[in-house]
Every structure is written in structure tokens, then in C-alpha cells.
Amino acid sequence: MPNLYPGATVMAESTTADSWAAAIGIEFHEVRIQTNAHDLSLVFSGLDVSELPPGYTPFSVPGEAADNLQ
């Protein structure tokens, strides 16, 4: 059975990442992210991944302050 949501794959050989590394002088990487509707390539030099608790909402306004926005 085919995998409908393959997810992220690190591209071991990436000419795009290699060209950025040569131009800028630091190491670059490429990750291919496949979903049911999109096929994305992410080229980056650094990546910070953090585990967040369930219900995390970084851009919420708590309590009475939210009422004052209306």
C-alpha cells in the first residue's frame, strides 16, 4: 500500500544546498516535505526544533486584555 503522507526526508545529495554553501561559506542542508497536497523543499543553514506542550498558543491575549481588543 502506498504511503499517502511520506512526511520529511533529509536530502543527502542537494545541489541547491551545495551551491548556497559555496556562495556563503557555511554548511547548508535540504529537507523535502511531502504532504497530500504539497511537495516542499526547505534549504537552511540552521534549524532549532522545540517540543511544545499541548494547547500552546504563542499569539494569544489572556483574560481582560482580550476583551479590550474589541
Helices and strands as residue ranges (DSSP letters): E 7-10, H 15-24, E 29-34, E 39-44, H 63-67
